[in-house]
Amino acid sequence: MQVALGGTFDPVHDGHRRLFERAFELGDVTVGLTSDDLAPATRHVDRYVRPYDDRERDLRTELEHLADPRGRDFEIRELDEPTGIATEPQFDALVVSPETVEGGKRINELRRERGHDALELIVVPHARADDGDIISSTRIVNGEIDEHGALTPDRDGLDRSRDSSPR
């Protein structure tokens, strides 16, 4: 099976890793990585996004660790538009998160218009941080959590009663 997924992946976190793991369970994977021009346009919050080359290097490292033990191949391709690579005919499935399901449905509309079969949309639930909220790159960049969802000591609202360091 040929599986597609896409995103900005800056920084990569456990929620992304869930997407990647599910994709590699299904087959060989092509990841669309947003271009430097597209990345800011896809953000829900205005924040700094690292350059494409840096994001691509880190993403490649993550994917190698997941693909190799499963005997899967992967490719990273630059995305210049939100619907990206998934409208191409070779793909069978699209791995999405709950907030990108609608984008997946739009991709299937475009595929049908082009005479291609619809993709199977594989929805992977969010990974949750220690506080119960979702793990997101924005929360990591803001210093609230780390890539695994652990609350960081410098976050706003730190529960100091659990902190035994002297004042």
N, C-alpha and C positions, 0 to 999 in steps of 0.2 A: 504494500500500500504506500502511496506517496502522500505525505502529510505536510501541510503548510501551517505556519503561524507567523505572526508578526508583532513588532513592537519597537519601543525605544530602548528598553533594557538598560536603564541608567539610574542607579546601579542595579545589577542583577541581585535578586533576593529569593527567598524560599518560595514565594508565590510564583515567580517565573520558573523556578526549578520544578514545581509541580506541573506546569504546562509542558516543559521540555520532557520530563519523565513520561508523561502520558503520550506525548507525540512519539517518542521512541518505542513505547510499548506497541504502537500501532504499525510503525514502518520506518522507512527512510524519511528524513525530515529536511525541509527547506525553510529556513527562517528568513523572513523579510525584516531587515533592520532599517528603521527610518533614517533618511538622509539628514544632513545638517539643516537643510531648509525645511523639511517636513516635520522634524522632531518638535520644534516649538509650537507648531500648529496643532499637534495632536495632544498637547498637554492640557489638562483641566485647570492647572494652576501654573501661573507664570513663574518659571524657575530655570536656573542654569541647567543646560544639558551638555555633557562633555562631547567633544568632537567625535565624529563617526569612527575614525581610525582607532581611537581609544576604546570606544564601546565595542567595536568589532573584535578587537584583540581579546577583551575580557569575555565576550560572548563565545568566541571560538574555544577558549580554555574551558568554559563551563560545558559546552556541547561535547567536546572531546571526552571528558570524564563520563558522560552519560552514553555516548554512542559506542565507544570502543568495547565496553564489556558486553554490549548487546549485539555486537556485530552489525551495527547500522551505519549507514552513510548519512552525511549531512552536508548542506551547503548554506552559506549565508549570502543573501543578495540584498542590494541596496533598494530601499523603497522610496520612490519619489512622489507617490500618491497613496492616499489612505487605503484604497482597495487593492493596491499592490499586485503581488505575484499570484494571489489566490484566484484571480479570474482566468488564469492560464489553464488549458485543458488537461494537463498531465496530473493534476492533483485529484485525490479521492476524498480527502478529509481536511477539515480546518479545525485546529484546536483554538478555543477561545475561552476567555474568562467571562463571568456573568455580565460585566459591563460592556463587553464587546460582542455579545450575541447579535444585537441589532445590526452591527457592521457585517457580521457573517451572513445575515439574511440578505442584506443589500448586495453582498458579493454573489450570493446565489441568484439573485435577480439578474445581475449583469451576466452571469454565466449562462443563464437560460436565454437571455437576449442574444447571446453570441452562439447559441446552439450547443452549449456544453451541458453535461449533466450537473445537477446540483451537488455540492459537497456535503458530506456528512459533517454536521456541526457537533463537535465534541466539546461540551462545556465542563470546564474544570473549576471546582469550587475554590473560593479564595482561601489563602492561608491566613490564619489569624495570629495576631501578635499576642503577647502576654496579657494585654489589657482588653482583649476581645475584639478590637477593631482590626480591619484588614491590614496586612503588610503591604505597603506601597513604597515605591521609590521616593515619592514626595515626602512621606513621613521619615524616611531614612535621611534624605538630604536635609530636612528640617531638624534633625537631631533627636527626634522623638524615640526612635527604635533603631536597632541594628538590622542587618540583612536577614536575621533569623527571627525577628519579631520581639527580641528582648528589649525591655524598656531601658532607655539610657539614663545615666545619672544626671545629665544636664538638661533633661527635658523639662518643660514647664509643668508645674503641678506635681513635682516629685513628692512622693509620700516619704517625708523625712523620718517618720516613725520607724520605718524599716531600715533606715540608714544608721549604722552604728558609728560612723566616723565622728571625731570630735568637732565641735563648733568653735 
